[in-house]
Amino acid sequence: MTVITAYIPDPGQTEQQAATRAAALGIGITSRAIPPVYQSAVTANGGTPGVVAEYGGQVAFLHDDGTKTPTDVANLIAPLNTAQAAAAAAIGNVSTIQARALADLTTIEAWVNANPSGATLTGPQTLVLAKMLTGLCRLVLGMTSTQGVI
């Protein structure tokens, strides 16, 4: 999922005026019809014309009175870019946690197979088990903003 950013033209703007303004802001243009999901943000922030940005259900809108700059657009979408980066990191962390848990599982299964009567775990084996359980708990609880114990 990516941050979606677009210029919503005002009904009074010509197509050329809207395209020129969108280009000046460094973004694409969308239709004049405001999608319902954006309506409250547009209304609350001065109405069209303006820049709408969306990520993961979060909507931001910046009314454009003709003085806004690409920097203003960048500032509008900065929190959404941060949320996108955090989501990408969490996805990467899930993969890393799963890979580590699988490797730890292999180690513990080998120990169990070699010790069917349940011999005592060594210090390093106990650490492997603890790391595996920590990773599994992070996955179950959705705590993926970090990879946890390495």
C-alpha positions in Angstrom: 0.0 0.0 0.0 1.3 3.4 -0.9 0.5 7.0 0.0 -2.0 8.4 -2.6 -1.7 12.1 -3.3 -3.8 14.1 -5.8 -5.0 17.5 -6.6 -8.8 18.0 -6.5 -9.7 20.9 -8.8 -12.3 23.5 -8.0 -15.4 23.3 -10.2 -14.6 26.8 -11.5 -11.1 25.9 -12.8 -10.6 24.9 -16.4 -8.9 21.6 -17.1 -5.7 23.5 -18.1 -5.7 25.6 -14.9 -6.2 22.5 -12.8 -3.4 20.6 -14.7 -1.1 23.5 -14.4 -1.7 23.9 -10.7 -1.3 20.2 -10.0 2.0 20.2 -11.9 3.2 23.2 -9.9 2.5 21.3 -6.8 4.3 18.2 -8.1 1.4 15.9 -8.0 -1.2 14.3 -10.2 -4.8 15.4 -10.7 -8.0 13.6 -9.8 -11.6 14.2 -10.8 -13.7 17.1 -9.6 -16.1 14.8 -7.9 -14.9 14.4 -4.3 -15.0 10.8 -3.2 -17.1 10.3 -0.1 -14.1 9.1 1.9 -12.5 12.5 1.4 -15.5 14.7 1.8 -15.3 15.4 5.5 -11.5 16.3 5.3 -12.1 18.5 2.3 -15.0 20.3 4.0 -13.2 20.7 7.3 -10.2 22.3 5.7 -11.6 24.9 3.4 -12.9 23.0 0.4 -11.6 22.7 -3.2 -9.3 23.3 -4.8 -6.8 21.4 -2.8 -4.5 18.4 -2.2 -5.8 15.2 -0.8 -3.5 12.5 0.6 -4.5 9.1 1.9 -2.8 6.1 3.4 -4.3 3.2 5.2 -7.6 4.9 5.8 -6.0 8.1 7.0 -7.0 11.1 4.9 -5.3 14.5 4.9 -6.4 17.6 2.9 -4.7 20.9 2.2 -6.9 23.7 0.8 -5.0 25.4 -2.0 -5.5 29.1 -2.3 -2.8 29.3 -5.1 0.0 30.0 -2.7 0.8 26.4 -1.6 4.1 24.9 -2.6 5.5 21.4 -3.1 7.0 21.8 0.4 3.5 22.3 1.8 2.4 19.1 0.0 5.4 17.3 1.4 4.5 18.5 4.9 0.9 17.3 4.4 2.0 13.8 3.5 4.9 13.5 5.9 2.9 11.8 8.6 1.4 9.4 6.1 4.8 8.5 4.8 5.9 7.8 8.4 2.9 5.5 8.8 3.8 3.8 5.5 7.4 3.3 6.6 6.3 1.9 10.0 3.9 -0.6 8.2 6.7 -1.7 5.9 9.1 -2.2 8.8 6.4 -4.2 10.7 6.0 -6.5 7.6 9.8 -6.9 7.4 9.9 -7.6 11.1 7.2 -10.3 10.8 9.3 -12.1 8.2 12.4 -11.8 10.3 10.7 -13.1 13.4 9.1 -16.0 11.5 12.5 -17.0 10.0 14.2 -16.9 13.4 11.4 -18.8 15.1 11.6 -21.5 12.3 15.4 -21.8 12.8 14.9 -22.0 16.6 12.2 -24.6 16.1 14.6 -26.7 14.1 17.1 -26.6 16.8 14.6 -27.5 19.6 13.1 -30.3 17.5 16.6 -31.8 16.9 17.2 -31.7 20.7 13.8 -33.3 21.4 14.5 -36.1 18.8 17.9 -36.7 20.3 16.5 -36.7 23.9 13.2 -38.5 23.8 13.3 -39.1 27.6 13.6 -35.3 28.2 17.2 -34.6 29.2 17.9 -31.2 30.7 18.4 -28.3 28.3 21.8 -26.7 28.2 22.2 -23.0 28.7 22.5 -22.3 24.9 19.4 -24.5 24.2 17.4 -22.7 26.8 18.4 -19.4 25.2 17.2 -20.7 21.8 13.9 -21.7 23.3 13.5 -18.4 25.1 14.2 -16.5 21.8 11.7 -18.7 19.9 9.0 -18.1 22.5 9.6 -14.4 22.5 9.3 -14.3 18.8 6.1 -16.3 18.9 4.6 -14.0 21.5 5.4 -11.0 19.4 3.6 -12.5 16.5 0.6 -13.6 18.5 0.3 -10.2 20.2 0.9 -8.2 17.0 4.0 -6.5 18.5 5.9 -6.2 15.2 7.2 -2.7 15.4 10.5 -4.3 16.5 12.1 -7.6 15.9 12.6 -8.2 19.6 15.4 -10.4 20.9 18.1 -11.2 18.4 
